[in-house]
Amino acid sequence: MTQQHAQPMTQQQRRQYNRTVHRQQRLEAAAARGPAGIAAAWMDEARAAAKSWSDPEAAWADLATTLQHFCRRYGR
């Protein structure tokens, strides 16, 4: 039986891997808190996405519109 050796990760690959692992851990912790925890985790993801998007102003506007529709739907 031979062992296959994985090639070492580049610094960029390592960062991406760490981000993925950290995100998964956060989502698991949020899920343990139930639907409100999951919603809070998605809000964190949405904020991060809007902040890092190539056109942050448009992303924030889209997020604001989505939240506005949600609030209207549920009577606020």
N, CA and C of each residue as an Amber inpcrd file, in Angstrom:
protein
   228
   0.8460000  -1.1750000   0.0000000   0.0000000   0.0000000   0.0000000
   0.8930000   1.2400000   0.0000000   0.5890000   2.1780000  -0.8620000
   1.3820000   3.4010000  -0.9290000   0.5930000   4.5510000  -0.3380000
   1.3130000   5.4690000   0.2290000   0.6750000   6.6700000   0.7620000
   0.7860000   7.7760000  -0.2640000  -0.2900000   8.5020000  -0.3990000
  -0.2500000   9.6680000  -1.2670000  -0.0160000  10.8800000  -0.3870000
   0.9140000  11.6980000  -0.7930000   1.2220000  12.8950000  -0.0200000
   0.5920000  14.1000000  -0.6990000  -0.1740000  14.8190000   0.0610000
  -0.7730000  16.0380000  -0.4710000   0.3030000  17.1030000  -0.6050000
   0.1640000  17.8850000  -1.6300000   1.1090000  18.9880000  -1.7930000
   0.8200000  20.0360000  -0.7270000   1.8520000  20.7080000  -0.2630000
   1.6270000  21.7570000   0.7380000   0.7220000  22.8560000   0.1710000
  -0.0750000  23.4290000   1.0450000  -0.9620000  24.5150000   0.6310000
  -0.1750000  25.8070000   0.5200000  -0.6100000  26.6310000  -0.4120000
  -0.0480000  27.9720000  -0.4820000  -0.6530000  28.7800000   0.6620000
  -0.0910000  29.9370000   0.9140000  -0.6200000  30.7910000   1.9800000
  -2.0740000  31.1660000   1.6860000  -2.3770000  31.4600000   0.4320000
  -3.7460000  31.8200000   0.0520000  -4.6970000  30.6340000   0.2500000
  -4.2690000  29.4410000  -0.1310000  -5.0950000  28.2510000   0.0680000
  -5.3260000  27.9830000   1.5510000  -4.2980000  28.1810000   2.3570000
  -4.4100000  27.9750000   3.7970000  -5.4040000  28.9590000   4.4110000
  -5.3180000  30.2310000   3.9890000  -6.2660000  31.2370000   4.4910000
  -7.6980000  30.8540000   4.1250000  -7.9040000  30.4420000   2.8750000
  -9.2420000  30.0490000   2.4320000  -9.7430000  28.8410000   3.2230000
  -8.8710000  27.8780000   3.4300000  -9.2280000  26.6970000   4.2180000
  -9.6250000  27.1020000   5.6390000  -8.8150000  27.9540000   6.2680000
  -9.1080000  28.4070000   7.6330000 -10.4260000  29.1660000   7.6920000
 -10.6840000  30.0080000   6.6900000 -11.9630000  30.7360000   6.6470000
 -13.1340000  29.7680000   6.5510000 -12.9880000  28.7640000   5.7030000
 -14.0540000  27.7820000   5.5270000 -14.3150000  27.0210000   6.8200000
 -13.2640000  26.5810000   7.4810000 -13.4080000  25.8540000   8.7470000
 -14.0490000  26.7610000   9.7970000 -13.5920000  27.9940000   9.8890000
 -14.1310000  28.9320000  10.8750000 -15.6130000  29.2120000  10.6000000
 -15.9610000  29.4010000   9.3250000 -17.3600000  29.6500000   8.9620000
 -18.2180000  28.4560000   9.3530000 -17.7520000  27.2500000   9.0680000
 -18.5040000  26.0510000   9.4160000 -18.7020000  25.9570000  10.9270000
 -17.6820000  26.2730000  11.6960000 -17.7990000  26.2430000  13.1590000
 -18.8210000  27.2660000  13.6450000 -18.7930000  28.4650000  13.0530000
 -19.7660000  29.4980000  13.4370000 -21.1880000  29.0620000  13.1080000
 -21.3780000  28.4690000  11.9180000 -22.7160000  28.0350000  11.5280000
 -23.2200000  26.9020000  12.4180000 -22.3450000  26.0010000  12.8130000
 -22.7430000  24.9210000  13.7260000 -23.1420000  25.4820000  15.0860000
 -22.3840000  26.4400000  15.5830000 -22.7230000  27.0680000  16.8670000
 -24.0490000  27.8160000  16.7570000 -24.2620000  28.4860000  15.6350000
 -25.5090000  29.2160000  15.4200000 -26.6890000  28.2530000  15.3540000
 -26.5220000  27.1340000  14.6760000 -27.5950000  26.1460000  14.5570000
 -27.9900000  25.6020000  15.9250000 -27.0350000  25.4950000  16.8180000
 -27.3290000  25.0160000  18.1720000 -28.2350000  25.9920000  18.9170000
 -28.2450000  27.2580000  18.4990000 -29.1060000  28.2670000  19.1300000
 -30.4900000  28.3230000  18.4850000 -30.7220000  27.5000000  17.4660000
 -32.0300000  27.4490000  16.8220000 -32.1490000  28.4430000  15.6790000
 -33.3810000  28.6480000  15.1840000 -33.6010000  29.5090000  14.0250000
 -33.0820000  30.9400000  14.2010000 -33.2120000  31.4910000  15.3950000
 -32.7100000  32.8550000  15.6150000 -31.1890000  32.8960000  15.4830000
 -30.5210000  31.8690000  15.9460000 -29.0660000  31.7940000  15.8100000
 -28.6430000  31.6780000  14.3610000 -29.3770000  30.8690000  13.6030000
 -29.0760000  30.7210000  12.1800000 -29.2930000  32.0440000  11.4570000
 -30.3870000  32.7300000  11.7760000 -30.6540000  34.0280000  11.1490000
 -29.5470000  35.0240000  11.4800000 -29.0850000  35.0290000  12.7180000
 -27.9950000  35.9310000  13.1090000 -26.7210000  35.6090000  12.3360000
 -26.4540000  34.3270000  12.1370000 -25.2660000  33.9300000  11.3740000
 -25.3670000  34.4080000   9.9280000 -26.5620000  34.2940000   9.3370000
 -26.7250000  34.7610000   7.9560000 -26.6140000  36.2820000   7.8670000
 -27.0580000  36.9870000   8.8980000 -26.8790000  38.4480000   8.8960000
 -25.3960000  38.7900000   8.9200000 -24.6230000  38.0670000   9.7130000
 -23.1700000  38.2810000   9.7360000 -22.5660000  38.0200000   8.3620000
 -23.0110000  36.9390000   7.7100000 -22.5190000  36.6210000   6.3660000
 -22.8960000  37.7260000   5.3820000 -24.1340000  38.2150000   5.4820000
 -24.6010000  39.2680000   4.5730000 -23.7940000  40.5490000   4.7600000
 -23.5320000  40.9160000   6.0050000 -22.7220000  42.1130000   6.2650000
 -21.3240000  41.9670000   5.6730000 -20.7240000  40.8110000   5.8800000
 -19.3780000  40.5730000   5.3520000 -19.3770000  40.6120000   3.8290000
 -20.3970000  40.0250000   3.2200000 -20.4760000  40.0180000   1.7580000
 -20.6580000  41.4330000   1.2230000 -21.5490000  42.2020000   1.8430000
 -21.7850000  43.5710000   1.3820000 -20.5290000  44.4190000   1.5280000
 -19.8320000  44.2290000   2.6160000 -18.6160000  45.0010000   2.8890000
 -17.5110000  44.7050000   1.8750000 -17.4230000  43.4500000   1.4450000
 -16.3180000  43.0640000   0.5660000 -16.6840000  43.0360000  -0.9150000
 -17.9180000  43.3190000  -1.2600000 -18.3550000  43.2810000  -2.6560000
 -17.6600000  44.3730000  -3.4510000 -17.5320000  44.1710000  -4.7450000
 -16.8360000  45.1530000  -5.5830000 -17.5650000  46.4950000  -5.6050000
 -18.8840000  46.4770000  -5.3970000 -19.6700000  47.7120000  -5.3170000
 -20.4400000  47.6730000  -3.9980000 -19.7660000  48.0110000  -2.8880000
 -20.4050000  47.8740000  -1.5720000 -21.7030000  48.6640000  -1.4350000
 -21.7760000  49.8310000  -2.0370000 -22.9930000  50.6390000  -1.9160000
 -24.1890000  49.9020000  -2.5120000 -24.0020000  49.2930000  -3.6750000
 -25.0850000  48.5330000  -4.3070000 -25.4470000  47.3060000  -3.4700000
 -24.4410000  46.6460000  -2.9160000 -24.7080000  45.4630000  -2.0930000
 -25.4900000  45.8420000  -0.8360000 -25.0990000  46.9420000  -0.1780000
 -25.8270000  47.3920000   1.0110000 -27.2520000  47.7830000   0.6500000
 -27.4380000  48.4330000  -0.4960000 -28.7820000  48.8240000  -0.9310000
 -29.6450000  47.5850000  -1.1660000 -29.0750000  46.5620000  -1.7880000
 -29.8090000  45.3250000  -2.0360000 -30.1770000  44.6430000  -0.7230000
 -29.2360000  44.5970000   0.2100000 -29.5110000  43.9980000   1.5130000
 -30.6030000  44.7810000   2.2390000 -30.5420000  46.1040000   2.1810000
 -31.5600000  46.9370000   2.8300000 -32.9440000  46.6680000   2.2420000
 -33.0240000  46.5400000   0.9250000 -34.3010000  46.2540000   0.2720000
 -34.8340000  44.8910000   0.6990000 -33.9590000  43.9110000   0.7580000
 -34.3630000  42.5680000   1.1800000 -34.9110000  42.5980000   2.6040000
 -34.2250000  43.2980000   3.4940000 -34.6820000  43.3870000   4.8840000
 -35.9870000  44.1660000   4.9900000 -36.1310000  45.1940000   4.1780000
 -37.3720000  45.9700000   4.1650000 -38.5470000  45.0720000   3.7730000
 -38.3770000  44.2650000   2.7400000 -39.4360000  43.3460000   2.3120000
 -39.7590000  42.3380000   3.4150000 -38.7340000  41.8350000   4.0740000
 -38.9460000  40.8830000   5.1600000 -39.7820000  41.5250000   6.2720000
 -39.4100000  42.7370000   6.6680000 -40.1260000  43.4180000   7.7550000
 -41.5730000  43.7100000   7.3710000 -41.8010000  44.1070000   6.1360000
 -43.1780000  44.3430000   5.6850000 -43.9800000  43.0460000   5.6930000
 -43.3560000  41.9710000   5.2780000 -44.0350000  40.6780000   5.2190000
 -44.4860000  40.2270000   6.6070000 -43.6690000  40.5040000   7.6190000
 -43.9800000  40.0470000   8.9640000 -44.5330000  41.1550000   9.8550000
 -45.0560000  42.2150000   9.2390000 -45.8490000  43.1910000   9.9560000
 -45.1430000  44.2640000  10.7410000 -43.9190000  44.5940000  10.3740000
 -43.2120000  45.6590000  11.0870000 -43.0450000  46.8520000  10.1980000
